[in-house]
Amino acid sequence: MARDFSARQAASEFDEKVIQISRVSKKTKGGNKIGFSVLMVVGDKKGRVGVGLGKAGDVLAAIKKGVKKAKKKMIDLPLDGTTIPFAMTVKKGAGKVMLKPAPRGTGVIAGGPVRSVVEAAGVKDIVGKIMGSNNQSSSVYATFEALKKISTLVKIKDLKLRSFAQIEEEERQKEAALQAVAAAQSKERQ
């Protein structure tokens, strides 16, 4: 159950989402010690995303710590237009996640935790499948690991990726060429 706290901080440049809030209780000699752990996803919807786990005595302090840790662990995700450059399957801990690029206009077809991470990164077209544990935090960490591996592979292979603006320009040129051909054919018929 992802909650969107972006309305709370309208001035923030990052989109912050709470993935999971856990109430943690510890038995001590003086009684129970209660705290909260919050799993946060932070992204700028332009290719940067981070995941952080904040722990504190109350929920708001845990959210702030989670956001701070997520901002420290941010990665730059190279995008091929509106999707990822290639498919990736990653197993991290109990979570196993498969991410595949999708054609433009498909949208984000993925489960809740995977959807939160890729939307925060700014991926608009992707197909994702959670194949491992039902645990949300495991799925989030596996998705983040998959995005990290994609980022490192693009750097290692030195792939040239097209931006969204370049793809739109190519489509405009193709459309203009098709219209010119159609106009020429209609003139021949007349």
Salt bridges, closest charged atoms under 4 A:
ASP15 OD2 - LYS45 NZ 3.75
GLU16 OE1 - ARG8 NH2 3.70
ASP76 OD1 - ARG48 NE 3.33
GLU119 OE1 - LYS17 NZ 3.26
GLU119 OE2 - ARG115 NH1 3.40
ASP158 OD2 - LYS160 NZ 3.77
GLU168 OE2 - ARG104 NH2 3.87
GLU168 OE1 - ARG172 NH2 3.98
GLU169 OE1 - ARG172 NH1 2.70
GLU170 OE1 - ARG162 NH1 2.64
GLU171 OE1 - ARG104 NH1 2.63
